[in-house]
Amino acid sequence: MIDLHVHTTASDGQFTPSQIIQMAVEKGLTRIAITDHDTAAGLEEAKIAAEKLKINFVAGTELNISFPTGEFHLLGLGFTHISPSLNDIFQGLVKSRQERNESIINKMQEDGVQITLEEMEKDYPNTILGRPHFAAELVKKNVVKNRQMAFDKYLAKGRPWYVDRVGANLDQAIVAIKESGGVPVVAHPMSLYLSWGKLPDTLQNFYERGIAGIEAYHPGARMTECLRLEELARKIGLFVTAGSDFHGPKVRADRKLGHTCNGKPIEDRFWTQELGKYLNRL
């Protein structure tokens, strides 16, 4: 069992990189990728822990990409180093997040909820702040009963405190990932919010621009959708990955380390026959 999509406290996960590695070993995983949002901050800690506990480690990230519909997240997997071009993208995305966070706080304050950015940074040090942290803060202040309610009532798209965020340019992100020794992979393609009629041409376009794979298996998708995505990937020439998108039970209780859609264990074939095989050819 492996996992190719996991988050830590370096972004919006519940556990530190070292804790994630320990959990992976305890659960019997043989390989794990750390893919925090818009940062590489947790990779060194995770690498050291993985070497100590003798589990195969994949260095990665998950970048927010500008896209006209839905949500486009691009995984970079298999980094050998972090290139200057990728660092530039990280800095741009962090700046965008900060501007968004300030706008969210302004909306909250206008509605009488007294939360400051300084308070958030103190509560979540050394972390890329995002909506999950705001949701947790709203629970802490008894504004809502749980994080899901915070999203449903205030933070989700179309809700009163939602603010759009500027993402990275896709072509620049593809180049930066490759310059870091990694491979670009579309995370949870169903989040693009494209019809099945439009998805094939879009993925074909991504492939021609340098994307190598798609995360066909994700807990946010139905099994029928995952199988359909894998079939589509084969026709285009994309390889297929699978991940849990694990953040921790306090953040997303429905997601389990080492498991993907329908609770299915993530098989080693997604490394040996897919991503790992592709990396070995580079």
N, C-alpha and C positions, 0 to 999 in steps of 0.2 A: 504494500500500500504506500502511495506517495501523495504529495499535495503540491500543486504548482501555482497557488494563488492564496497568500496568507498575509494578514496585516498585524502590526505590532503597535506599541505605544509611540513609535516614531511617527505614526500618522494617527489613525483613529481606532486602533485596536486596543484591547483591554490588557494584554500581557506584553511584557518586555521581550525583545528579541531572544534573550537567553531563556526566558520562561517558555517561549514558543518552542525552541529547540528541545528543551527538556520534555515538554508535553509530547512532542512528536516521537521522541525516543520511547517514552513510556507507553504510547499507543501502538508501537511497533512499526512506525513509518520508516522507510529506508531512504527516502529523499524528500526534501522540502525546499520550497522557494519562498523567500520573503519578498513581498511586492507592495511596499507601502506607497501611499499616494504622494506623488510629486516629490519624492525624496529618496536619498540613499543613506540616510542618517543611521539606520539600524543595521546596515549590512555587515559592518566590521565586527560588531558585538556578536551577531548571529554566526558569522564565519568562525570566530574563535570558539564559541560554544559548540558548534557542529564538529569542529576538529577534535575537541576534547571528548565529546560523547560519541564520536565515530559514526555520524550520520552524514550522508551526502547532502551538500548544500548548493542551492542555485541562487545566485544573486540577481535580484530583479527590482522592478518598480512598476507603478501603474500611473500613467500620465493622463490627465484630463485633456481632451482634444476638442478644438472648436468644430462644431457640427450643427447643421441647421435643424435637425430633429433629435428628440430623445437625448441620450447621454452616450458619448463616445469615450470609452476608456481604452488606452493602448498599453498592454503589458510589454515591458522589455525584460527578457529572460536570458540568463546565462552570461551576465557581464563578467569581463576579465578585469575591467577597470572602469572608472567614470571619466568620460572625456570632457574637455572644456565645453564642447557644444551641448552636452547633456546637463552640465552644471548651469549653463546659461538658461536652459529651459526650466530647470528647477527654480532658479532665482525669479524668473518671470512668473511662474505659476504661484510661488509663495507670495509674491507681491499682489497678484490677482486675488488670492485667497484673503490676504490682509484687508484689501479694499472691500471685498465682499463682506468679511466679518464686521467691519466698521459699519457698513450699511445695514446689516442685520441688527446690530446693537442699536443703531439709531431708530430703527423701526420698533424694536422692543421698548426702548425708552419712551418713544412717542405714545405708546400704548400703556405706559405706567409700570413696566417691568424694569426694575433698576439692576442692570447688569453692565459692567464695564469691561473693556478689553483687557485692562490691567488685572482685573479680578480673574478673568478667564486664563490669562497667561500664568498667573500664580497657581491656579488650581490644576492646570495641565502643562507643567514645565517641559521644555525640550520636545514639544509636540507640534505637528502641523495641525492647527486648529481647523475644524470643519463643523458641519451641521450636527454630527453625532455628539460633539462636545457641548454644543448649545442645548441639545435635547437633554443631556445629562444634567446640565446646570439648571434647566427648567424643572426637572424632577427634584433636584436638591433644594430649590427654592419653593417647592410645593405649588408651582404654577400648573403642573400637570401630574398625573399619577405615574406615568411611565414614559419611556422614550418614544414608543410608537405613537402615543397620543400627541406628543410634541410635534412629530412630523405630520400626523393626520390633521391636526388643528392649526398649526402655525408654520412649519418649516418646509413642507413638501411643495412642489411646483404648483402654483395656483393658490397657495395659501398666503395669508397676509404678510408673513415675515420672510417669504422666499425672495432671494436675490440671485439673478443670473451671474455666472462667473465666466470670464474670458479664458478659453482654453488655449493650448499650444497649437501651432500650425502642424498639420499632419506630416507633410513632407520633411519639415525640419526635424520633427520627432523621430521619424524613420531613420534619417541620416545619423542623428545623435545616438540612437540606440545601437546602430551598426558600428559607429565609431567607438563605442564602448565595449565592443566584442559580443554584443547581445543580439537577440532576435526579436523583431516586432511581431506581436500577436494581438489580435482583436479580442478584448475581454468581453464576456457575456454579450454576444451579438444581438440578443433579443432586446437589449436596452437601447439599441439604435432607434427603436420604434419605427421600423420600416416594414411595409407589407411584404409577404412572401413573393409578391410579383416584382418588387423593386430590389429585394435583398440580393439576388444573384448578380445583377449588373453592378451593384455597389461593391460587393465583395470581389468581383472580378477587377474592378477599378483599383481597389486597395492592393490586390495581388500585383497588378501591373506597376503600381507605384512603389512596391518593395516590401509589403507585408507578407510574412511567410506562413502564418498560421492563424487559427481562430480557436477560442476557448468554447468549443461546441458543448461541453458538459459543465453546467453551472447550476447551483441549487435554486437559482431564480427562474429556471426554465423547466417546462414539463419534459418528461422522457421522450415523448413523441417529437417535440421540438428539437431536442438534442440529437436524436437520430437523423432527423431531417437536415440539421446543420452539418452533421458529419458527412452525409451523402453529398450535400452541396459542396463542401470543402474538397471532397475527392474529385469531383467533376472539374473544379477550378485548378486544382494542384496545390491547395493549401494543406498543411498538416494540421492535426487536431490535438488540442490539449484539454485538460480537465482540472478544475480547482474547486476548493470549498468556499473561497472568498471569506475565510474565517476571520472574525473580529473578536470573538469572545462572547460568552453567554449573556453578559450584561448589555452588549451592543446588539448582537443578532443571535438570539437563542436558538433559532432554527438551523443554524449552520454549524456543522461538526467537522473538526479537523480530520482530514483524510477522506472525507465523503463529499459527494457532489449531488446532482439531482436525484430525487427520490431516495436519498440516503445511501446511494450506491457507493461502495468503496472505490477509491481511485486506483485503478490498476497500474502496475509498473509499465504496461505497454505504452502508456502515454509518454513515457520517457524513452524506453528502449526502441520502440518502433516509430516514434514521432519526434519530439523536440530534441532528445539526446542524439538521435540518428542524424538529424539535420545539423546540429552543432558540430558533430564529428566530421561533416563534409566541408565545413568552412575552413 
